[in-house]
């Protein structure tokens, strides 16, 4: 009878698990919509709050709201924006912590190679030094690289981050992570390009969507259920094995061999999880411990470190012209060559696709640039593909704050600048 119950339990558990996963994937949907009509509540917010002179005006009708912006040079950064309140109920703001996506329908005109900045302004209160509760608004930001004309953009809410200017404006020790549990406003602003603008941004619709149970929580609950089931089952089996120990010593030894094999397999999979299978370099997960150590050292003693980020120029063309096998061989060859010229203390990793990073502890920016130039020259002068030169572009940044994301963003911006300046170059932040 017990055996029969065990035979039924696991198939039912499999059906239950698959059913919940399918329901989460195709159901469990929730949304938060804000219709736009003549009574749509939006205001213009321009750089005049900082003493600027840019002019932004709003026009609201039954289908959309349009921001017309004309920026003016002044001592402050010129910008225009529309500010949209997200109050869900009286004296309550929108809790977006359980939502996944912001879908926003925009028409952009004459952006002149500029971004559109999307802010979610979270209202919150702190208790500094025990001297009373102080309210402030946390800026959470994500940038859109828009196309001219009307388009719909989907922004993952977990990709919003707190900009550096907000961090610098707050006292030391304040939490600087993104928070979306009490969002007061959606703000749509002109981008980071400082050139003068005379443009229009039209908002047609926006909404927030998510799941009643997000995938991470659901998978954690299912994993816990499976582990608990396996543990209970394992305890039951262990009890049976104890009763059989006197009779079957050989069986116990065999089980020990199996356990040893499983331990070896576990260690093998741990190693595989931290290394790129093609180049055998560390991957992002494998690099995390090194980055954590550097952040800790910088926080305690401002210990120098630099980051070199590079990728292979026109790698897609290499794959298209010569095939993915040749592209893979180029990645492997470059990985081997670079691994031979970097120092023992440097940590080399494949960041993704054709992009690589080298973390250089105890290294100033100048030294990292010298190393990057050596690698750039090595790659450019290596016959990786017959009758075709393969080159790489580099971005270098020295660690100047205990923030990994900021460090990598600066290196990535330098890499982008190298590409914009003709590729096969080194730029630094």
TAZIVEN-V479957 format. One record per run of one state. SS is the DSSP state (h for helix, s for strand, l for the rest). FROM is the first residue (numbers start at 1). TO is the last residue. If there is no record, write none. Layout:
ss->SS from->FROM to->TO
ss->SS from->FROM to->TO
This chain:
ss->l from->1 to->1
ss->h from->2 to->26
ss->l from->27 to->28
ss->s from->29 to->33
ss->l from->34 to->41
ss->s from->42 to->46
ss->h from->47 to->50
ss->l from->51 to->54
ss->s from->55 to->60
ss->l from->61 to->64
ss->s from->65 to->70
ss->l from->71 to->79
ss->s from->80 to->85
ss->l from->86 to->88
ss->s from->89 to->89
ss->l from->90 to->91
ss->s from->92 to->92
ss->l from->93 to->93
ss->s from->94 to->94
ss->l from->95 to->98
ss->s from->99 to->109
ss->l from->110 to->115
ss->s from->116 to->126
ss->l from->127 to->127
ss->h from->128 to->130
ss->l from->131 to->133
ss->s from->134 to->144
ss->l from->145 to->148
ss->s from->149 to->156
ss->h from->157 to->159
ss->l from->160 to->160
ss->s from->161 to->161
ss->l from->162 to->163
ss->h from->164 to->168
ss->l from->169 to->182
ss->s from->183 to->190
ss->l from->191 to->197
ss->s from->198 to->211
ss->l from->212 to->214
ss->h from->215 to->244
ss->l from->245 to->248
ss->h from->249 to->273
ss->l from->274 to->274
ss->s from->275 to->275
ss->l from->276 to->281
ss->s from->282 to->282
ss->l from->283 to->283
ss->h from->284 to->301
ss->l from->302 to->304
ss->s from->305 to->312
ss->l from->313 to->314
ss->h from->315 to->322
ss->l from->323 to->323
ss->h from->324 to->341
ss->l from->342 to->346
ss->s from->347 to->352
ss->l from->353 to->354
ss->s from->355 to->361
ss->l from->362 to->364
ss->h from->365 to->380
ss->l from->381 to->384
ss->s from->385 to->385
ss->l from->386 to->387
ss->s from->388 to->388
ss->l from->389 to->391
ss->s from->392 to->398
ss->l from->399 to->403
ss->h from->404 to->420
ss->l from->421 to->425
ss->s from->426 to->428
ss->l from->429 to->429
